[in-house]
Amino acid sequence: MSRESRMIKTTIIYFVGNFASKLLAFFLLPLYTAYLTPEDFGAVDMVTSTLPLIAPIFTMQVTESIFRFLCSYNDNWKRKKIITNSTIIFIIGLFIFIISFIPFSMIYKFNFSKLFIIYFISVYLGIFFQQILRGFHMNLDYSIIGVVSTLVQASLNILLITKVNMGGEALLIAAIGSSIVISIISALRIKIWKFIDFKLIEKDIIIKQLKYGIPLIPNQICWWIIGLLGKYILVYFQGSADNGILAVASKFPGLLTTISSIFFLAWTENIIQEYNSKDRDEYFSKAFTLFFIFSLCAAACLLPVIKIYNILTIGSEYRDAWVYIPILFIGALFNGFASFLGTIYTASMQTKDAFITTVIGAVSNLIFSIILTPILGILGVVIANMISFIILFYARIKSVNKIVNISINYRNSTIPIVLLNLSLIIYYKFDMGFQIVFLVMFILGSIYMNKGIILDFLNRIKREKS
């Protein structure tokens, strides 16, 4: 199978497993906005937003290192060593988290503190097993488990919110239940007991994994600053209600981020395998240009859909969220572009460079959030978010070109850029009827701009069948 066919096949598999969960969360927004107050939704969002900040510190980013190292080995004996030593790092990290969190939660009371410890452990245990599935290239299993866990989470959310009237904690309990399902099914599919042997604990392997993972800790924290610090500053100046509105607004560009992240799941595997190929620069440049064009077209098409959906379904307390969505979309676009370039750091194992560029973005976000949020409120947060992602992207362009010569075909990107700008203007200026008309135009324009990808995809499917 060619690298392009392998890439397309892997992307489709990941798309089914990951997009289903995000799409379902999108359609459950009317339920959340109808039953949960902005204060309650904002409080839950603060808890879930805290997880990406502290998790890298306690897990030592072993969820990233185990995937990267498993991708390098097909031998089960070596895989057994990697998984055994990764498990040791993971268990020690969880133990340190538990003994640190219990006294902390007694001194500093916060919403859902009792659930947080269970939420942390269950979510990251699920992620740990999912990364092993990916490292074993069990992508179909990964996808199916993702769909099953999504159905479990959605069912629990509906039951606990509408029937039990649990409020915000229902979201956390549903996430815990979903993560437990992921862990159990993944462990059974992997036959995890066959890959753990504590006699194989080796100091050298642990050190090697930590050398890869530890530089990713400040990198991940900086990503958190770029994406989520503004929420904390907003709560400080404006309160949880405004954060609840921001949390709802953030769900919509989350669709675009999800599409990008699904692509990266497949692309990361591909770039690791193709990193030493002779035509890698040309191959990576072509892939980035296609991703760049596709992302712009996707954003142009999604904006009118979201405007219509917002008008028809979102509760009145959250209705103001629509104003902030386009700015968040632009931030999500540049987040995706920067993340694409970040996969090159993963393939080259030059994680220090990833950290340096992310620090630049984080510092930018911190400065602009502190300046703009007290003056503009929610608008200040989303503008700071957008600016920091743009700065991060340009910092990575300069950095990555020292490793791989990436060139962007801006000529082919002109029409998608025009489409996106038109979509932004129409989003703010016109009502639902015009949104529908222009949506059809944007879809047709996007099909035209991506006709090469579509035709290539259809031809490869025909060849696979024959």
WOWO-V523586 format. One record per residue. N is the residue number from 1. OMEGA is omega as a letter, one per 30 degrees, with the letter a starting at -180 (NA if undefined). BURIAL is 1 if it has 16 or more other C-alpha atoms within 10 Angstrom, else 0. D_CENTER is the distance of its C-alpha to the mean C-alpha in Angstrom with 1 decimal. Layout:
n=N omega=OMEGA burial=BURIAL d_center=D_CENTER
n=N omega=OMEGA burial=BURIAL d_center=D_CENTER
This chain:
n=1 omega=a burial=0 d_center=28.4
n=2 omega=a burial=0 d_center=27.5
n=3 omega=l burial=0 d_center=24.3
n=4 omega=l burial=0 d_center=23.4
n=5 omega=l burial=1 d_center=24.2
n=6 omega=l burial=0 d_center=22.2
n=7 omega=a burial=1 d_center=19.2
n=8 omega=a burial=1 d_center=19.6
n=9 omega=a burial=1 d_center=20.4
n=10 omega=a burial=1 d_center=17.3
n=11 omega=l burial=1 d_center=15.0
n=12 omega=a burial=1 d_center=16.9
n=13 omega=l burial=1 d_center=16.7
n=14 omega=a burial=1 d_center=12.9
n=15 omega=a burial=1 d_center=12.9
n=16 omega=a burial=1 d_center=15.3
n=17 omega=a burial=1 d_center=13.6
n=18 omega=a burial=1 d_center=10.0
n=19 omega=l burial=1 d_center=11.0
n=20 omega=a burial=1 d_center=13.8
n=21 omega=a burial=1 d_center=12.0
n=22 omega=l burial=1 d_center=10.2
n=23 omega=l burial=0 d_center=13.5
n=24 omega=l burial=0 d_center=15.5
n=25 omega=l burial=1 d_center=13.8
n=26 omega=a burial=0 d_center=14.7
n=27 omega=l burial=0 d_center=18.2
n=28 omega=l burial=0 d_center=18.7
n=29 omega=l burial=1 d_center=18.4
n=30 omega=l burial=1 d_center=22.1
n=31 omega=a burial=1 d_center=22.8
n=32 omega=a burial=1 d_center=21.0
n=33 omega=l burial=1 d_center=22.7
n=34 omega=a burial=0 d_center=26.0
n=35 omega=a burial=1 d_center=26.2
n=36 omega=l burial=1 d_center=24.4
n=37 omega=l burial=1 d_center=25.6
n=38 omega=l burial=1 d_center=23.5
n=39 omega=a burial=1 d_center=24.5
n=40 omega=l burial=1 d_center=23.4
n=41 omega=l burial=1 d_center=20.0
n=42 omega=l burial=1 d_center=19.6
n=43 omega=l burial=1 d_center=20.7
n=44 omega=l burial=1 d_center=18.2
n=45 omega=l burial=1 d_center=15.4
n=46 omega=l burial=1 d_center=16.9
n=47 omega=a burial=1 d_center=16.9
n=48 omega=l burial=1 d_center=13.3
n=49 omega=a burial=1 d_center=12.4
n=50 omega=a burial=1 d_center=14.9
n=51 omega=a burial=1 d_center=13.4
n=52 omega=l burial=1 d_center=10.9
n=53 omega=a burial=1 d_center=14.1
n=54 omega=a burial=1 d_center=16.6
n=55 omega=a burial=1 d_center=15.0
n=56 omega=a burial=1 d_center=14.9
n=57 omega=a burial=1 d_center=18.6
n=58 omega=l burial=1 d_center=19.8
n=59 omega=a burial=1 d_center=18.0
n=60 omega=a burial=1 d_center=18.8
n=61 omega=l burial=1 d_center=15.5
n=62 omega=l burial=1 d_center=17.4
n=63 omega=l burial=1 d_center=14.4
n=64 omega=a burial=1 d_center=13.7
n=65 omega=a burial=1 d_center=17.4
n=66 omega=l burial=1 d_center=18.4
n=67 omega=a burial=1 d_center=16.3
n=68 omega=a burial=1 d_center=17.6
n=69 omega=l burial=1 d_center=21.1
n=70 omega=l burial=1 d_center=21.3
n=71 omega=a burial=1 d_center=20.5
n=72 omega=a burial=0 d_center=23.7
n=73 omega=l burial=0 d_center=26.0
n=74 omega=a burial=0 d_center=27.3
n=75 omega=a burial=0 d_center=30.1
n=76 omega=l burial=0 d_center=29.8
n=77 omega=l burial=0 d_center=31.8
n=78 omega=l burial=1 d_center=29.4
n=79 omega=l burial=1 d_center=26.4
n=80 omega=l burial=1 d_center=28.4
n=81 omega=a burial=1 d_center=28.8
n=82 omega=a burial=1 d_center=25.1
n=83 omega=l burial=1 d_center=24.1
n=84 omega=a burial=1 d_center=27.0
n=85 omega=l burial=1 d_center=26.5
n=86 omega=l burial=1 d_center=22.7
n=87 omega=l burial=1 d_center=23.7
n=88 omega=l burial=1 d_center=26.2
n=89 omega=a burial=1 d_center=23.7
n=90 omega=a burial=1 d_center=21.4
n=91 omega=l burial=0 d_center=24.4
n=92 omega=l burial=0 d_center=25.9
n=93 omega=l burial=1 d_center=22.7
n=94 omega=l burial=1 d_center=22.6
n=95 omega=l burial=0 d_center=26.3
n=96 omega=l burial=0 d_center=26.1
n=97 omega=a burial=1 d_center=23.4
n=98 omega=a burial=1 d_center=25.7
n=99 omega=l burial=0 d_center=28.9
n=100 omega=a burial=0 d_center=27.2
n=101 omega=a burial=0 d_center=25.6
n=102 omega=l burial=0 d_center=28.8
n=103 omega=l burial=0 d_center=31.1
n=104 omega=a burial=0 d_center=28.4
n=105 omega=l burial=0 d_center=27.9
n=106 omega=a burial=0 d_center=31.7
n=107 omega=a burial=0 d_center=32.2
n=108 omega=l burial=0 d_center=29.3
n=109 omega=l burial=0 d_center=29.0
n=110 omega=a burial=0 d_center=25.9
n=111 omega=l burial=0 d_center=24.6
n=112 omega=a burial=0 d_center=23.6
n=113 omega=a burial=1 d_center=24.4
n=114 omega=l burial=0 d_center=25.9
n=115 omega=a burial=0 d_center=22.9
n=116 omega=a burial=1 d_center=20.5
n=117 omega=l burial=1 d_center=21.9
n=118 omega=l burial=0 d_center=21.6
n=119 omega=a burial=1 d_center=18.1
n=120 omega=a burial=1 d_center=17.1
n=121 omega=a burial=1 d_center=19.0
n=122 omega=a burial=1 d_center=18.1
n=123 omega=a burial=1 d_center=14.3
n=124 omega=l burial=1 d_center=14.5
n=125 omega=l burial=1 d_center=17.3
n=126 omega=l burial=1 d_center=15.4
n=127 omega=l burial=1 d_center=12.6
n=128 omega=l burial=1 d_center=15.6
n=129 omega=l burial=1 d_center=17.3
n=130 omega=l burial=1 d_center=14.4
n=131 omega=l burial=1 d_center=14.3
n=132 omega=l burial=1 d_center=18.0
n=133 omega=l burial=1 d_center=17.9
n=134 omega=l burial=1 d_center=15.8
n=135 omega=l burial=1 d_center=18.3
n=136 omega=a burial=1 d_center=21.1
n=137 omega=l burial=1 d_center=19.8
n=138 omega=a burial=0 d_center=20.1
n=139 omega=l burial=1 d_center=17.5
n=140 omega=l burial=1 d_center=19.4
n=141 omega=l burial=1 d_center=19.6
n=142 omega=a burial=1 d_center=15.9
n=143 omega=a burial=1 d_center=15.6
n=144 omega=l burial=1 d_center=18.6
n=145 omega=l burial=1 d_center=17.5
n=146 omega=l burial=1 d_center=14.2
n=147 omega=a burial=1 d_center=16.6
n=148 omega=a burial=1 d_center=19.1
n=149 omega=l burial=1 d_center=16.9
n=150 omega=l burial=1 d_center=15.6
n=151 omega=l burial=1 d_center=19.3
n=152 omega=a burial=1 d_center=20.2
n=153 omega=l burial=1 d_center=17.8
n=154 omega=a burial=1 d_center=19.0
n=155 omega=l burial=0 d_center=22.6
n=156 omega=l burial=1 d_center=22.5
n=157 omega=a burial=1 d_center=21.1
n=158 omega=a burial=1 d_center=23.8
n=159 omega=a burial=0 d_center=26.5
n=160 omega=a burial=1 d_center=25.9
n=161 omega=a burial=1 d_center=25.4
n=162 omega=a burial=0 d_center=28.2
n=163 omega=a burial=0 d_center=30.7
n=164 omega=a burial=0 d_center=30.4
n=165 omega=a burial=0 d_center=29.5
n=166 omega=a burial=1 d_center=27.4
n=167 omega=a burial=1 d_center=25.4
n=168 omega=a burial=1 d_center=22.2
n=169 omega=l burial=1 d_center=22.5
n=170 omega=a burial=1 d_center=22.2
n=171 omega=a burial=1 d_center=18.4
n=172 omega=l burial=1 d_center=18.3
n=173 omega=l burial=1 d_center=20.8
n=174 omega=l burial=1 d_center=19.1
n=175 omega=l burial=1 d_center=15.9
n=176 omega=l burial=1 d_center=18.3
n=177 omega=l burial=1 d_center=20.2
n=178 omega=a burial=1 d_center=17.3
n=179 omega=l burial=1 d_center=16.3
n=180 omega=l burial=1 d_center=20.0
n=181 omega=l burial=1 d_center=20.3
n=182 omega=a burial=1 d_center=17.5
n=183 omega=a burial=1 d_center=19.4
n=184 omega=a burial=0 d_center=22.8
n=185 omega=a burial=1 d_center=22.3
n=186 omega=a burial=1 d_center=20.3
n=187 omega=l burial=1 d_center=23.1
n=188 omega=a burial=0 d_center=25.8
n=189 omega=l burial=0 d_center=24.4
n=190 omega=a burial=1 d_center=24.1
n=191 omega=a burial=0 d_center=27.4
n=192 omega=a burial=0 d_center=26.0
n=193 omega=l burial=0 d_center=29.6
n=194 omega=a burial=0 d_center=30.7
n=195 omega=l burial=1 d_center=28.3
n=196 omega=l burial=1 d_center=29.1
n=197 omega=a burial=0 d_center=32.4
n=198 omega=l burial=0 d_center=33.0
n=199 omega=a burial=0 d_center=35.9
n=200 omega=l burial=1 d_center=33.5
n=201 omega=a burial=1 d_center=32.0
n=202 omega=a burial=0 d_center=32.4
n=203 omega=a burial=0 d_center=32.1
n=204 omega=l burial=0 d_center=31.5
n=205 omega=l burial=1 d_center=28.4
n=206 omega=l burial=1 d_center=27.0
n=207 omega=a burial=0 d_center=27.7
n=208 omega=l burial=0 d_center=26.2
n=209 omega=l burial=1 d_center=22.9
n=210 omega=l burial=1 d_center=23.0
n=211 omega=l burial=0 d_center=23.8
n=212 omega=a burial=1 d_center=20.6
n=213 omega=a burial=1 d_center=18.4
n=214 omega=l burial=1 d_center=20.2
n=215 omega=l burial=1 d_center=19.5
n=216 omega=a burial=1 d_center=15.7
n=217 omega=l burial=1 d_center=16.4
n=218 omega=l burial=1 d_center=17.4
n=219 omega=a burial=1 d_center=14.8
n=220 omega=l burial=1 d_center=12.0
n=221 omega=l burial=1 d_center=14.3
n=222 omega=l burial=1 d_center=14.7
n=223 omega=l burial=1 d_center=11.0
n=224 omega=l burial=1 d_center=11.5
n=225 omega=a burial=1 d_center=14.6
n=226 omega=a burial=1 d_center=13.3
n=227 omega=a burial=1 d_center=10.8
n=228 omega=a burial=1 d_center=12.7
n=229 omega=a burial=1 d_center=16.3
n=230 omega=l burial=1 d_center=17.6
n=231 omega=a burial=1 d_center=17.3
n=232 omega=l burial=1 d_center=19.6
n=233 omega=l burial=1 d_center=21.9
n=234 omega=l burial=1 d_center=22.0
n=235 omega=a burial=1 d_center=23.0
n=236 omega=a burial=0 d_center=25.6
n=237 omega=a burial=0 d_center=27.2
n=238 omega=l burial=1 d_center=26.7
n=239 omega=a burial=1 d_center=25.8
n=240 omega=a burial=1 d_center=23.4
n=241 omega=l burial=1 d_center=24.4
n=242 omega=l burial=1 d_center=23.0
n=243 omega=l burial=1 d_center=19.7
n=244 omega=l burial=1 d_center=19.8
n=245 omega=l burial=1 d_center=20.2
n=246 omega=l burial=1 d_center=17.4
n=247 omega=l burial=1 d_center=15.1
n=248 omega=l burial=1 d_center=16.3
n=249 omega=a burial=1 d_center=16.0
n=250 omega=l burial=1 d_center=12.4
n=251 omega=a burial=1 d_center=11.7
n=252 omega=l burial=1 d_center=13.1
n=253 omega=l burial=1 d_center=11.1
n=254 omega=l burial=1 d_center=8.0
n=255 omega=l burial=1 d_center=9.7
n=256 omega=l burial=1 d_center=9.7
n=257 omega=l burial=1 d_center=6.1
n=258 omega=l burial=1 d_center=5.8
n=259 omega=l burial=1 d_center=8.9
n=260 omega=a burial=1 d_center=8.0
n=261 omega=l burial=1 d_center=5.4
n=262 omega=l burial=1 d_center=8.3
n=263 omega=a burial=1 d_center=10.7
n=264 omega=l burial=1 d_center=9.5
n=265 omega=l burial=1 d_center=10.0
n=266 omega=a burial=1 d_center=13.5
n=267 omega=a burial=1 d_center=14.1
n=268 omega=l burial=1 d_center=13.7
n=269 omega=a burial=1 d_center=16.4
n=270 omega=a burial=1 d_center=18.5
n=271 omega=l burial=1 d_center=18.5
n=272 omega=a burial=1 d_center=19.6
n=273 omega=a burial=0 d_center=22.4
n=274 omega=a burial=1 d_center=23.4
n=275 omega=a burial=1 d_center=23.2
n=276 omega=l burial=0 d_center=27.0
n=277 omega=a burial=0 d_center=28.1
n=278 omega=a burial=0 d_center=30.7
n=279 omega=a burial=0 d_center=29.1
n=280 omega=a burial=1 d_center=25.6
n=281 omega=l burial=1 d_center=25.8
n=282 omega=a burial=0 d_center=26.8
n=283 omega=a burial=0 d_center=24.3
n=284 omega=l burial=1 d_center=21.2
n=285 omega=l burial=1 d_center=22.6
n=286 omega=a burial=1 d_center=23.1
n=287 omega=a burial=0 d_center=19.6
n=288 omega=l burial=1 d_center=18.2
n=289 omega=l burial=1 d_center=20.7
n=290 omega=l burial=1 d_center=19.9
n=291 omega=l burial=1 d_center=16.1
n=292 omega=a burial=1 d_center=17.3
n=293 omega=a burial=1 d_center=19.7
n=294 omega=a burial=1 d_center=17.6
n=295 omega=l burial=1 d_center=14.9
n=296 omega=l burial=1 d_center=17.8
n=297 omega=l burial=1 d_center=19.5
n=298 omega=l burial=1 d_center=16.5
n=299 omega=l burial=1 d_center=16.3
n=300 omega=a burial=1 d_center=20.1
n=301 omega=a burial=1 d_center=20.3
n=302 omega=a burial=1 d_center=17.7
n=303 omega=l burial=1 d_center=19.3
n=304 omega=l burial=1 d_center=22.7
n=305 omega=a burial=0 d_center=21.2
n=306 omega=l burial=1 d_center=19.4
n=307 omega=l burial=1 d_center=22.6
n=308 omega=a burial=1 d_center=24.6
n=309 omega=a burial=0 d_center=22.4
n=310 omega=a burial=1 d_center=22.5
n=311 omega=a burial=0 d_center=26.3
n=312 omega=a burial=0 d_center=26.9
n=313 omega=a burial=0 d_center=24.8
n=314 omega=a burial=1 d_center=23.5
n=315 omega=a burial=1 d_center=25.9
n=316 omega=a burial=0 d_center=28.2
n=317 omega=a burial=0 d_center=27.0
n=318 omega=a burial=1 d_center=23.6
n=319 omega=a burial=1 d_center=25.0
n=320 omega=a burial=1 d_center=24.7
n=321 omega=a burial=1 d_center=20.9
n=322 omega=a burial=1 d_center=21.5
n=323 omega=a burial=0 d_center=22.8
n=324 omega=a burial=1 d_center=19.7
n=325 omega=a burial=1 d_center=17.3
n=326 omega=l burial=1 d_center=18.4
n=327 omega=l burial=1 d_center=18.0
n=328 omega=l burial=1 d_center=14.4
n=329 omega=l burial=1 d_center=14.0
n=330 omega=l burial=1 d_center=15.7
n=331 omega=l burial=1 d_center=13.4
n=332 omega=l burial=1 d_center=10.3
n=333 omega=a burial=1 d_center=12.5
n=334 omega=l burial=1 d_center=13.4
n=335 omega=l burial=1 d_center=9.9
n=336 omega=l burial=1 d_center=9.4
n=337 omega=l burial=1 d_center=12.9
n=338 omega=l burial=1 d_center=12.6
n=339 omega=l burial=1 d_center=9.7
n=340 omega=l burial=1 d_center=12.1
n=341 omega=l burial=1 d_center=14.9
n=342 omega=l burial=1 d_center=13.2
n=343 omega=l burial=1 d_center=13.4
n=344 omega=l burial=1 d_center=17.1
n=345 omega=l burial=1 d_center=17.2
n=346 omega=a burial=1 d_center=15.9
n=347 omega=a burial=1 d_center=18.6
n=348 omega=a burial=0 d_center=21.3
n=349 omega=l burial=0 d_center=20.4
n=350 omega=a burial=0 d_center=21.0
n=351 omega=l burial=1 d_center=18.5
n=352 omega=l burial=1 d_center=20.9
n=353 omega=l burial=1 d_center=20.4
n=354 omega=a burial=1 d_center=16.6
n=355 omega=a burial=1 d_center=17.6
n=356 omega=a burial=1 d_center=20.3
n=357 omega=l burial=1 d_center=18.4
n=358 omega=l burial=1 d_center=15.6
n=359 omega=l burial=1 d_center=18.6
n=360 omega=l burial=1 d_center=20.0
n=361 omega=a burial=1 d_center=17.0
n=362 omega=l burial=1 d_center=17.1
n=363 omega=l burial=0 d_center=20.8
n=364 omega=a burial=1 d_center=20.7
n=365 omega=a burial=1 d_center=18.4
n=366 omega=a burial=1 d_center=20.8
n=367 omega=a burial=0 d_center=23.8
n=368 omega=l burial=1 d_center=23.0
n=369 omega=a burial=1 d_center=21.6
n=370 omega=a burial=1 d_center=24.9
n=371 omega=a burial=0 d_center=27.0
n=372 omega=a burial=1 d_center=25.6
n=373 omega=l burial=1 d_center=24.5
n=374 omega=a burial=1 d_center=28.0
n=375 omega=a burial=0 d_center=29.4
n=376 omega=a burial=0 d_center=27.0
n=377 omega=a burial=1 d_center=25.0
n=378 omega=a burial=1 d_center=21.8
n=379 omega=l burial=1 d_center=22.5
n=380 omega=l burial=1 d_center=22.7
n=381 omega=a burial=1 d_center=19.3
n=382 omega=l burial=1 d_center=17.6
n=383 omega=l burial=1 d_center=19.9
n=384 omega=l burial=1 d_center=19.2
n=385 omega=a burial=1 d_center=15.5
n=386 omega=a burial=1 d_center=16.3
n=387 omega=a burial=1 d_center=18.9
n=388 omega=l burial=1 d_center=17.0
n=389 omega=l burial=1 d_center=14.3
n=390 omega=l burial=1 d_center=17.4
n=391 omega=l burial=1 d_center=19.2
n=392 omega=a burial=1 d_center=16.4
n=393 omega=a burial=1 d_center=16.4
n=394 omega=l burial=0 d_center=20.2
n=395 omega=a burial=1 d_center=20.4
n=396 omega=l burial=1 d_center=18.4
n=397 omega=a burial=1 d_center=20.6
n=398 omega=a burial=0 d_center=23.6
n=399 omega=a burial=1 d_center=22.3
n=400 omega=a burial=1 d_center=21.0
n=401 omega=l burial=0 d_center=24.3
n=402 omega=a burial=0 d_center=26.1
n=403 omega=a burial=0 d_center=24.6
n=404 omega=a burial=1 d_center=24.2
n=405 omega=a burial=0 d_center=25.9
n=406 omega=l burial=1 d_center=23.3
n=407 omega=a burial=0 d_center=25.1
n=408 omega=l burial=0 d_center=23.8
n=409 omega=a burial=0 d_center=26.0
n=410 omega=a burial=0 d_center=26.2
n=411 omega=l burial=0 d_center=29.1
n=412 omega=a burial=0 d_center=27.2
n=413 omega=a burial=1 d_center=24.5
n=414 omega=a burial=0 d_center=27.2
n=415 omega=l burial=1 d_center=27.2
n=416 omega=l burial=1 d_center=23.4
n=417 omega=l burial=1 d_center=23.7
n=418 omega=l burial=0 d_center=26.7
n=419 omega=a burial=1 d_center=25.0
n=420 omega=l burial=1 d_center=22.2
n=421 omega=l burial=0 d_center=24.8
n=422 omega=l burial=0 d_center=26.9
n=423 omega=l burial=1 d_center=24.1
n=424 omega=a burial=1 d_center=23.5
n=425 omega=a burial=0 d_center=27.3
n=426 omega=l burial=1 d_center=27.8
n=427 omega=a burial=1 d_center=25.0
n=428 omega=a burial=0 d_center=27.0
n=429 omega=a burial=0 d_center=30.5
n=430 omega=a burial=0 d_center=31.0
n=431 omega=a burial=0 d_center=31.1
n=432 omega=a burial=0 d_center=29.7
n=433 omega=l burial=0 d_center=32.4
n=434 omega=l burial=0 d_center=31.6
n=435 omega=a burial=1 d_center=27.9
n=436 omega=a burial=0 d_center=28.7
n=437 omega=a burial=0 d_center=31.1
n=438 omega=l burial=1 d_center=28.8
n=439 omega=l burial=1 d_center=25.9
n=440 omega=l burial=0 d_center=28.2
n=441 omega=a burial=0 d_center=29.0
n=442 omega=l burial=1 d_center=25.5
n=443 omega=l burial=1 d_center=24.7
n=444 omega=l burial=0 d_center=27.9
n=445 omega=a burial=1 d_center=27.2
n=446 omega=l burial=1 d_center=23.7
n=447 omega=l burial=0 d_center=25.4
n=448 omega=a burial=0 d_center=28.0
n=449 omega=a burial=1 d_center=25.6
n=450 omega=a burial=1 d_center=23.7
n=451 omega=l burial=0 d_center=26.9
n=452 omega=l burial=0 d_center=26.9
n=453 omega=a burial=0 d_center=23.6
n=454 omega=a burial=0 d_center=24.7
n=455 omega=l burial=0 d_center=28.2
n=456 omega=l burial=0 d_center=27.0
n=457 omega=a burial=0 d_center=24.8
n=458 omega=l burial=0 d_center=27.7
n=459 omega=a burial=0 d_center=30.2
n=460 omega=l burial=1 d_center=28.2
n=461 omega=l burial=0 d_center=28.1
n=462 omega=a burial=0 d_center=31.9
n=463 omega=l burial=0 d_center=32.5
n=464 omega=a burial=0 d_center=30.6
n=465 omega=a burial=0 d_center=32.7
n=466 omega=NA burial=0 d_center=35.9
